[in-house]
């Protein structure tokens, strides 16, 4: 029996809403196409399934990072190898006036191979709105690993025969938002999560 796609989308939105509400911090804060089982995206380790409530996070605020290399494991840095970091051709990067860190990995001479991550402070309400919109309107898959909420999606590049994607992870008022094209080191987002929250 075929299921109504709108009913499925609405159910997914309700489940995500419940998951984000359950993982909301009680005090303080720093104030930051479906994944394929064979695709190593910038999110790192992939999981599937229905999101479930995350444990209540600690009340201590999480400091936003200031160094793009320091937040990554040696394995991820090795995979990035000689990929330039924060080349001026890609525009502003590094620590912004609001404290957010933007890391842009990519060769300015390449047409599409690039990975951009922004780590910023974001309270539960705006995070809830953003992630629900991505799940409802753009078909992102969302679940709740590592004490937070993660949404991700991959799709074919419109111009080149490569994969593009976006992965977001929110926990303790910190949002890690990565957009990539043809550059998806295994364990990338998980490495950042481990650095920030463990």
C-alpha positions as CSV (number, residue, x, y, z in Angstrom):
1,X,0.0,0.0,0.0
2,X,1.6,3.3,-1.1
3,X,2.0,6.0,1.5
4,X,1.1,9.6,1.0
5,X,4.4,11.6,0.6
6,X,2.9,14.6,2.4
7,X,1.9,12.4,5.3
8,X,5.4,11.0,5.5
9,X,6.9,14.5,5.3
10,X,4.6,15.8,8.1
11,X,5.4,12.8,10.3
12,X,9.2,13.4,9.8
13,X,8.8,17.1,10.8
14,X,6.9,16.1,14.0
15,X,9.6,13.6,14.9
16,X,12.3,16.2,14.3
17,X,10.5,18.8,16.4
18,X,10.2,16.3,19.3
19,X,13.9,15.4,19.0
20,X,15.1,19.0,19.0
21,X,12.8,20.0,21.9
22,X,14.2,17.1,23.9
23,X,17.8,18.1,23.4
24,X,17.3,21.8,24.3
25,X,19.7,23.1,27.0
26,X,18.2,24.3,30.2
27,X,20.7,27.1,30.9
28,X,23.5,28.9,29.3
29,X,25.0,28.5,25.8
30,X,27.6,29.8,23.5
31,X,24.9,31.3,21.8
32,X,26.4,27.6,17.1
33,X,19.6,14.1,-1.3
34,X,19.5,11.5,1.7
35,X,22.8,10.1,2.6
36,X,23.9,6.9,0.8
37,X,25.3,4.1,2.8
38,X,28.2,4.0,0.4
39,X,28.9,7.7,0.2
40,X,31.5,9.3,2.5
41,X,30.0,12.7,2.9
42,X,31.5,15.6,4.9
43,X,29.4,14.5,7.8
44,X,31.6,11.5,8.6
45,X,30.0,8.4,10.1
46,X,26.5,8.0,8.7
47,X,23.4,6.8,10.5
48,X,19.9,6.2,9.4
49,X,16.6,5.8,11.2
50,X,14.0,7.9,12.9
51,X,15.4,10.7,15.2
52,X,14.9,10.1,18.9
53,X,15.3,12.5,21.8
54,X,18.9,13.3,22.8
55,X,20.2,13.4,26.3
56,X,19.9,16.7,28.1
57,X,23.2,18.6,27.4
58,X,25.4,20.1,30.1
59,X,24.7,23.7,31.1
60,X,28.3,24.9,30.5
61,X,28.6,27.0,27.4
62,X,30.6,25.6,24.5
63,X,33.4,27.9,23.2
64,X,33.4,28.5,19.5
65,X,36.7,27.3,17.9
66,X,39.2,29.7,16.3
67,X,41.4,27.3,14.3
68,X,40.2,25.3,11.3
69,X,43.0,22.7,11.5
70,X,42.8,22.2,15.3
71,X,39.2,21.0,15.1
72,X,40.0,18.1,12.8
73,X,41.6,14.7,13.5
74,X,44.9,13.7,12.0
75,X,43.0,11.2,9.7
76,X,40.8,14.0,8.3
77,X,43.8,16.3,7.9
78,X,45.7,13.6,6.0
79,X,42.7,13.1,3.7
80,X,42.6,16.8,3.0
81,X,46.3,16.6,2.2
82,X,47.5,19.6,0.3
83,X,44.0,21.2,-0.2
84,X,44.4,24.9,0.4
85,X,42.7,26.4,3.4
86,X,40.9,29.8,3.4
87,X,42.3,31.0,0.1
88,X,41.4,34.7,-0.5
89,X,39.8,33.9,-3.8
90,X,36.8,32.3,-1.9
91,X,36.1,35.4,0.2
92,X,36.0,36.0,4.0
93,X,37.0,33.1,6.2
94,X,38.5,32.6,9.6
95,X,36.9,34.1,12.7
96,X,34.2,36.7,12.0
97,X,33.0,39.7,14.0
98,X,30.3,37.5,15.6
99,X,32.8,34.9,16.7
100,X,31.7,32.4,14.1
101,X,34.5,30.4,12.4
102,X,34.4,29.8,8.7
103,X,36.8,27.2,7.1
104,X,37.0,27.0,3.3
105,X,39.0,24.0,2.0
106,X,39.5,24.2,-1.8
107,X,41.8,24.9,-4.7
108,X,40.8,28.2,-6.4
109,X,41.9,26.7,-9.7
110,X,39.4,23.9,-9.5
111,X,35.9,24.3,-10.9
112,X,34.0,22.6,-8.2
113,X,36.0,20.8,-5.6
114,X,35.4,22.6,-2.3
115,X,34.2,22.3,1.3
116,X,33.0,25.2,3.4
117,X,32.2,24.9,7.1
118,X,30.8,27.6,9.4
119,X,30.6,27.0,13.2
120,X,28.4,29.6,14.9
121,X,26.3,30.1,17.9
122,X,22.6,29.4,17.4
123,X,19.9,29.1,20.1
124,X,17.4,26.2,20.1
125,X,14.5,28.2,18.5
126,X,16.3,29.3,15.3
127,X,18.0,25.9,15.1
128,X,14.6,24.2,15.3
129,X,13.2,26.4,12.6
130,X,16.2,25.9,10.3
131,X,16.4,22.1,10.6
132,X,12.6,21.6,10.4
133,X,12.5,23.7,7.2
134,X,15.4,21.6,5.6
135,X,13.6,18.4,6.6
136,X,10.1,19.5,5.4
137,X,11.0,21.6,2.3
138,X,14.3,20.2,1.0
139,X,14.2,16.5,1.9
140,X,17.1,16.4,4.4
141,X,17.4,13.3,6.5
142,X,17.7,14.1,10.3
143,X,18.6,12.0,13.3
144,X,20.1,12.5,16.7
145,X,23.7,11.2,17.2
146,X,26.3,12.4,19.7
147,X,23.9,14.2,22.0
148,X,22.8,16.6,19.2
149,X,20.7,16.7,16.0
150,X,22.1,16.2,12.6
151,X,20.6,16.8,9.2
152,X,22.2,15.9,5.8
153,X,21.5,15.5,2.1
154,X,23.5,14.8,-1.0
155,X,22.7,15.4,-4.7
156,X,24.4,15.3,-8.1
157,X,26.1,18.5,-9.1
158,X,24.2,20.3,-11.9
159,X,27.2,20.9,-14.1
160,X,29.8,18.3,-13.2
161,X,29.7,14.5,-12.6
162,X,30.4,14.9,-8.9
163,X,28.4,14.8,-5.7
164,X,27.4,17.9,-3.7
165,X,25.9,18.0,-0.2
166,X,25.2,19.7,3.0
167,X,25.5,18.5,6.6
168,X,24.4,20.3,9.7
169,X,24.9,19.3,13.3
170,X,23.4,21.3,16.3
171,X,24.0,20.8,19.9
172,X,24.3,23.0,23.0
173,X,23.6,26.2,21.0
174,X,26.4,25.5,18.5
175,X,25.6,24.9,14.8
176,X,28.2,23.2,12.5
177,X,27.1,23.8,8.9
178,X,29.1,22.3,6.1
179,X,28.4,22.6,2.3
180,X,30.6,20.6,0.0
181,X,31.2,19.7,-3.7
182,X,33.4,16.7,-4.6
183,X,35.3,17.0,-1.4
184,X,33.9,14.9,1.5
185,X,36.5,13.6,3.9
186,X,35.3,10.6,5.9
187,X,34.5,11.5,9.5
188,X,34.8,15.2,8.9
189,X,31.8,16.4,10.9
190,X,32.3,13.7,13.5
191,X,35.8,15.0,14.0
192,X,34.6,18.5,14.7
193,X,31.9,17.2,17.1
194,X,34.5,15.2,19.0
195,X,36.7,18.3,19.3
196,X,34.0,20.7,20.5
197,X,31.9,18.5,22.8
198,X,34.2,15.8,24.2
